[in-house]
Amino acid sequence: MVSRVRTVAFQGIEAVPVDVQVMVGPGKVGMHIVGLPDKAVAESRERVQAALHASGLSMPPKKVTVNLAPADLPKEGSHYDLPIALGLMASLGAIPGDALAGYVVLGELSLDGTISGVAGALPAAIGANAEGKGLICPAISGPEAAWAGADIDILAPRSLIAMANHFRGTQVLSRPQPSVHAPGTDLPDLADIKGQETARRALEVAAAGGHNLLMIGPPGSGKSMLAQRLPSILPPLAPKELLEVSMIASIAGQLAGGKLTDRRPFRAPHHSASMAAMVGGGTGARPGEVSLAHNGVLFLDEFPEFSPQTLDALRQPLETGECMIARANHRVTYPARIQLVAAMNPCRCGMAGEPGYRCARGQRCQSDYQARISGPLLDRIDLRIAVPAVSAGDLIRPGRAEPSAAVAARVGKARSAQQHRLAGLGPNMAQTNAHCSAALIEKIAAPDAAGLSLLRDASEKLGFSARAYHRVLRVARTLADLDGADGVGRIHLAEAISYRMTGERLAQAA
């Protein structure tokens, strides 16, 4: 007799159906797992045997064959333990043979028969719901899986014994409830920033339109402080964005206690991060920092200290909003719609251009350091600003600056205007100005005659690329939204162009 249990394999954030077939028959005593299992799946044999023994069941003195179909799809991870164990229990008669037909099963087994949490419960629940099936998952993953829908049947047992008792009718497992993180109040506040009015303005513009931002200044000028306070002025995640972010975090195993949060991701990897850590890869092609920052902020401090290959790997995600990881036998695509915020010193010694300071290496120190950032990557950054050192007068000035709450209100109003405008143009449109297509931004950010003349002159003098031209329009549209203006005027284009001046000087120096 062959027992069948449905489980899933993960390709990106998609759950691909896998059929676990268990047969107990004559032959050499032992358990054999086939179907392209990796090391973690192959070791399921030992965990399943120990868990069954701890639950009061013994392995039959026969040959047990476990086939993971389709056989040509690589199987990775420890979540195959529970479907294998339940399929074997069905073959032994410990649970009814047809009890598992309506469920997708995943979970890792401990040696004492308890069920440990696994990554990917939310995508698995969404995939099961699409098939019209329920889900059996570990108890710790139940609150996460419950977000897939109120109508999906979810069983979240703590052990194999609890699972068997439920199917025999001696114990009833209640459906887990969705869980959320309480909104935090510990975010750093912009009121802590002394001076830096230009940088605060650029940060507000970046938040309002979802624009990429580069800050250039000497050590101690407050670049990292500004970036760390960006989440405090960003609007919360919309329901669709929350689901996408949570699915990626679930695949990466980073949903603590299965609780979801509407706070936008903020990732700040160290500059020693490898390319695989940044864009994804490694065993199982896991999501990298770019995907984990989806619908949020990726902050790269000490920007030129990252390896050039790692930085240039960001060019495709910044342009397409996706990160594709290609392998010899399969291809995985993760969402990666990020807002890049970077900070750097003007040179290796950090003080180029500061009054009263003369670099020993001269202009070469600055040019060599800035040349580590490629022109194509720099061209994808909308706002480039200089952040000068804070003066003593700013530090001793009494009172606090404008708090994050006041800035967040203006940002929220500008975002609402963008969403209302874009929603009226059709479904599946971008949510922010920064992510509008070239044709769309030309339509919604058409400047007046004076602004068009200014933009034409600036493009000729500064040598704007086609990408730079459209990015200036995106920033100008955001500035108009912050002002509550219906159209884009000369004043908005002038400010938008000024935010690219620092970058053009940087490129010429490099």
CORFEN-V990039 format. One record per residue. N is the residue number from 1. SS is DSSP state (@ for helix, = for strand, . for the rest). PSI is psi as a letter, one per 40 degrees, with the letter a starting at -180 (none if undefined). D_CENTER is the distance of its C-alpha to the mean C-alpha in Angstrom with 1 decimal. Layout:
# CORFEN-V990039
{{N;SS;PSI;D_CENTER} {N;SS;PSI;D_CENTER}}
This chain:
# CORFEN-V990039
{{1;.;h;44.2} {2;=;h;40.5} {3;=;h;37.9} {4;=;h;34.7} {5;=;h;31.4} {6;=;h;28.2} {7;=;a;24.9} {8;=;i;21.8} {9;=;i;20.1} {10;=;h;16.4} {11;=;h;15.7} {12;.;b;12.0} {13;.;e;11.2} {14;=;i;14.8} {15;=;h;17.6} {16;=;h;20.7} {17;=;h;24.0} {18;=;h;26.0} {19;=;h;29.6} {20;=;h;30.8} {21;=;h;34.6} {22;=;h;36.8} {23;=;h;40.5} {24;=;h;43.2} {25;=;a;46.3} {26;.;i;49.0} {27;.;a;48.5} {28;.;h;47.7} {29;.;h;46.2} {30;=;i;42.5} {31;=;h;39.0} {32;=;h;37.5} {33;=;h;34.0} {34;=;i;33.6} {35;.;f;31.0} {36;.;f;29.0} {37;=;i;27.7} {38;.;a;26.0} {39;@;d;27.4} {40;@;d;25.5} {41;@;d;26.9} {42;@;d;30.3} {43;.;e;30.5} {44;@;d;30.1} {45;@;d;33.8} {46;@;d;34.7} {47;@;d;32.3} {48;@;d;33.6} {49;@;d;37.2} {50;@;d;37.0} {51;@;d;35.2} {52;@;d;37.8} {53;@;d;40.6} {54;@;d;39.3} {55;.;e;39.2} {56;.;e;42.9} {57;.;i;42.5} {58;.;i;43.8} {59;.;h;42.9} {60;.;i;45.5} {61;.;f;47.9} {62;.;i;46.8} {63;=;h;44.3} {64;=;h;40.9} {65;=;h;38.8} {66;=;h;35.1} {67;=;h;33.8} {68;=;h;30.1} {69;=;i;30.3} {70;.;i;29.5} {71;.;e;30.9} {72;.;e;29.3} {73;.;h;25.7} {74;.;h;24.4} {75;=;h;23.7} {76;.;i;21.4} {77;.;i;20.8} {78;.;e;23.0} {79;.;e;22.4} {80;@;e;25.5} {81;@;d;27.8} {82;@;d;28.3} {83;@;d;29.0} {84;@;d;31.4} {85;@;d;33.2} {86;@;d;33.6} {87;@;d;34.9} {88;@;d;37.4} {89;@;d;38.4} {90;@;d;39.0} {91;@;d;41.2} {92;@;e;43.1} {93;.;e;43.7} {94;.;d;41.9} {95;.;i;40.0} {96;.;h;41.0} {97;.;d;40.2} {98;.;e;38.9} {99;.;d;36.8} {100;.;e;33.6} {101;.;d;33.9} {102;.;e;31.8} {103;=;i;28.8} {104;=;h;25.8} {105;=;h;25.7} {106;.;i;23.4} {107;.;i;23.8} {108;=;i;24.9} {109;=;h;28.5} {110;.;i;30.0} {111;.;d;33.6} {112;.;e;35.0} {113;.;e;33.8} {114;=;i;30.9} {115;=;h;27.6} {116;=;i;24.5} {117;.;i;20.9} {118;.;i;18.6} {119;.;i;15.0} {120;.;e;14.3} {121;@;d;16.7} {122;@;d;14.9} {123;@;d;14.5} {124;@;d;18.0} {125;@;d;19.4} {126;@;d;18.2} {127;@;d;19.8} {128;@;d;22.9} {129;@;d;23.3} {130;@;d;23.3} {131;.;e;26.1} {132;.;f;28.0} {133;.;i;27.7} {134;=;a;27.0} {135;=;h;24.8} {136;=;h;26.1} {137;.;i;23.6} {138;.;i;24.0} {139;@;d;25.0} {140;@;d;22.1} {141;@;e;19.6} {142;@;d;21.8} {143;@;d;20.3} {144;@;d;16.8} {145;@;d;18.6} {146;@;e;20.7} {147;@;e;18.1} {148;@;e;18.7} {149;.;i;21.9} {150;.;e;25.2} {151;.;e;27.3} {152;.;h;25.8} {153;.;h;28.0} {154;=;h;26.1} {155;=;h;28.0} {156;.;g;26.5} {157;.;i;29.4} {158;.;e;29.6} {159;=;i;32.0} {160;@;d;33.8} {161;@;d;36.9} {162;@;d;35.2} {163;@;d;33.9} {164;@;d;37.5} {165;@;d;39.1} {166;@;d;37.0} {167;@;d;38.0} {168;@;e;41.6} {169;.;e;41.6} {170;.;e;42.5} {171;.;h;39.1} {172;.;h;36.8} {173;.;h;33.1} {174;.;i;31.7} {175;.;h;28.5} {176;.;i;25.6} {177;.;i;24.3} {178;.;i;20.8} {179;.;i;19.8} {180;=;i;17.9} {181;.;h;17.5} {182;.;h;20.2} {183;.;h;19.2} {184;.;i;19.4} {185;.;e;22.0} {186;.;e;21.4} {187;.;h;19.4} {188;.;i;21.3} {189;.;i;23.5} {190;@;e;24.4} {191;@;e;28.0} {192;@;e;27.9} {193;.;h;27.8} {194;.;h;31.4} {195;.;a;32.3} {196;.;f;29.8} {197;@;d;30.3} {198;@;d;29.2} {199;@;d;25.8} {200;@;d;25.4} {201;@;d;26.2} {202;@;d;23.7} {203;@;d;20.9} {204;@;d;22.0} {205;@;d;22.0} {206;@;d;18.5} {207;@;d;17.2} {208;@;d;19.5} {209;@;e;18.5} {210;.;f;14.9} {211;.;i;16.6} {212;.;i;15.9} {213;=;h;18.3} {214;=;h;20.3} {215;=;h;22.7} {216;=;h;25.7} {217;.;i;28.2} {218;.;i;30.2} {219;.;h;29.2} {220;.;e;29.3} {221;.;e;28.9} {222;.;e;25.9} {223;@;d;23.0} {224;@;d;20.7} {225;@;d;22.1} {226;@;d;21.2} {227;@;d;17.6} {228;@;e;17.2} {229;.;e;18.8} {230;@;d;16.6} {231;@;d;14.5} {232;@;e;18.0} {233;@;e;18.8} {234;.;i;15.7} {235;.;i;16.3} {236;.;i;14.7} {237;.;h;12.3} {238;.;i;14.5} {239;@;d;15.0} {240;@;d;13.5} {241;@;d;10.2} {242;@;d;10.4} {243;@;d;11.0} {244;@;d;8.2} {245;@;d;5.6} {246;@;d;8.4} {247;@;d;9.0} {248;@;d;6.0} {249;@;d;7.0} {250;@;d;10.5} {251;@;d;10.6} {252;.;e;9.7} {253;.;f;12.3} {254;.;f;10.8} {255;.;g;12.1} {256;@;h;15.3} {257;@;e;18.2} {258;@;e;16.4} {259;.;h;15.9} {260;=;i;13.4} {261;.;i;13.0} {262;.;e;12.9} {263;.;h;12.0} {264;.;i;9.2} {265;.;i;6.8} {266;=;h;8.9} {267;=;h;8.6} {268;.;g;12.1} {269;.;i;12.9} {270;.;i;16.6} {271;.;e;18.4} {272;.;e;19.6} {273;.;h;16.3} {274;.;i;17.1} {275;@;d;15.8} {276;@;d;14.6} {277;@;d;12.7} {278;@;d;11.1} {279;@;e;10.5} {280;.;i;10.8} {281;=;a;14.2} {282;.;a;16.8} {283;.;h;18.3} {284;.;e;16.8} {285;.;f;14.4} {286;=;i;11.5} {287;.;i;7.9} {288;.;a;8.0} {289;@;d;6.9} {290;@;d;6.1} {291;@;d;3.7} {292;@;e;2.5} {293;.;e;3.4} {294;.;h;3.3} {295;.;f;6.6} {296;.;a;7.1} {297;=;h;8.9} {298;=;h;9.1} {299;=;h;12.6} {300;=;h;14.9} {301;.;i;18.2} {302;.;f;21.2} {303;@;d;19.8} {304;@;e;22.8} {305;@;e;22.7} {306;.;i;19.8} {307;.;i;21.4} {308;@;d;22.1} {309;@;d;20.7} {310;@;d;17.2} {311;@;d;17.3} {312;@;d;18.6} {313;.;e;15.9} {314;@;e;13.7} {315;@;d;16.2} {316;@;d;15.3} {317;@;d;11.5} {318;@;d;13.0} {319;@;d;15.7} {320;@;e;14.4} {321;.;e;10.8} {322;=;i;10.4} {323;=;h;10.5} {324;=;h;13.6} {325;=;h;14.8} {326;=;h;18.5} {327;.;i;20.8} {328;.;d;24.5} {329;.;e;24.4} {330;.;i;21.2} {331;=;h;18.3} {332;=;h;14.7} {333;=;h;12.3} {334;=;i;8.5} {335;=;i;7.2} {336;.;f;6.2} {337;.;g;7.9} {338;.;i;7.8} {339;=;h;10.8} {340;=;h;12.3} {341;=;h;14.8} {342;=;i;17.2} {343;=;i;20.4} {344;=;i;23.4} {345;.;i;27.1} {346;.;d;29.5} {347;.;i;31.1} {348;.;d;31.1} {349;.;e;33.6} {350;.;e;31.5} {351;.;e;34.5} {352;.;h;35.2} {353;.;e;36.6} {354;.;h;37.3} {355;.;h;40.9} {356;.;e;43.3} {357;.;h;41.2} {358;.;h;42.2} {359;.;h;40.1} {360;.;d;42.2} {361;.;e;40.6} {362;.;a;40.8} {363;@;d;38.8} {364;@;d;37.7} {365;@;d;35.5} {366;@;d;33.5} {367;@;d;33.5} {368;@;d;32.5} {369;@;d;29.6} {370;@;d;28.2} {371;.;e;28.8} {372;.;e;26.0} {373;.;h;23.6} {374;.;i;24.2} {375;@;d;25.5} {376;@;d;23.1} {377;@;d;20.0} {378;@;d;22.0} {379;.;e;22.9} {380;.;e;19.3} {381;.;h;19.3} {382;.;d;20.8} {383;=;h;22.1} {384;=;h;23.9} {385;=;i;26.0} {386;=;h;28.4} {387;.;g;28.2} {388;.;i;31.7} {389;.;i;32.9} {390;.;h;33.6} {391;.;i;37.3} {392;@;d;39.4} {393;@;d;40.3} {394;@;d;36.8} {395;@;d;36.4} {396;@;e;39.7} {397;.;h;39.4} {398;.;i;39.8} {399;.;i;37.4} {400;.;i;33.7} {401;.;i;31.6} {402;.;h;30.0} {403;.;i;27.5} {404;@;d;23.8} {405;@;d;24.9} {406;@;d;27.2} {407;@;d;24.7} {408;@;d;22.1} {409;@;d;24.8} {410;@;d;25.4} {411;@;d;21.7} {412;@;d;21.5} {413;@;d;24.7} {414;@;d;23.6} {415;@;d;20.4} {416;@;d;22.7} {417;@;d;25.0} {418;@;d;22.5} {419;@;d;21.3} {420;@;d;24.9} {421;@;d;25.9} {422;@;d;23.3} {423;@;d;23.8} {424;.;e;27.5} {425;.;e;26.9} {426;.;i;25.7} {427;.;i;22.9} {428;.;f;19.5} {429;.;i;19.8} {430;.;i;17.2} {431;.;e;16.4} {432;.;i;17.1} {433;@;d;19.7} {434;@;d;17.5} {435;@;e;16.2} {436;.;i;19.7} {437;.;i;21.5} {438;@;d;24.6} {439;@;d;27.0} {440;@;d;25.5} {441;@;d;25.4} {442;@;d;29.0} {443;@;d;29.9} {444;@;e;28.5} {445;.;f;29.0} {446;.;h;32.5} {447;=;i;34.3} {448;.;i;37.9} {449;@;d;40.7} {450;@;d;40.6} {451;@;d;36.8} {452;@;d;37.1} {453;@;d;39.9} {454;@;d;37.9} {455;@;d;34.9} {456;@;d;37.3} {457;@;d;39.0} {458;@;d;35.9} {459;@;d;34.5} {460;@;d;37.8} {461;@;d;38.2} {462;@;e;34.7} {463;.;f;34.2} {464;.;h;30.9} {465;.;i;29.3} {466;@;d;28.4} {467;@;d;24.7} {468;@;d;25.9} {469;@;d;28.2} {470;@;d;25.6} {471;@;d;23.2} {472;@;d;26.2} {473;@;d;26.8} {474;@;d;23.3} {475;@;d;23.7} {476;@;d;27.3} {477;@;d;26.2} {478;@;d;23.9} {479;@;d;26.9} {480;@;d;29.1} {481;@;d;26.8} {482;@;d;27.0} {483;@;e;30.7} {484;.;f;30.9} {485;.;i;32.6} {486;.;d;32.8} {487;.;i;33.3} {488;=;h;32.2} {489;.;a;35.1} {490;@;d;36.3} {491;@;d;35.2} {492;@;d;31.5} {493;@;d;31.7} {494;@;d;33.5} {495;@;d;30.8} {496;@;d;28.1} {497;@;d;30.2} {498;@;d;30.8} {499;@;e;27.1} {500;@;e;27.3} {501;@;d;30.6} {502;@;d;29.3} {503;@;d;27.1} {504;@;d;30.2} {505;@;d;32.3} {506;@;d;29.8} {507;@;d;29.8} {508;@;d;33.6} {509;@;d;33.9} {510;.;none;31.9}}
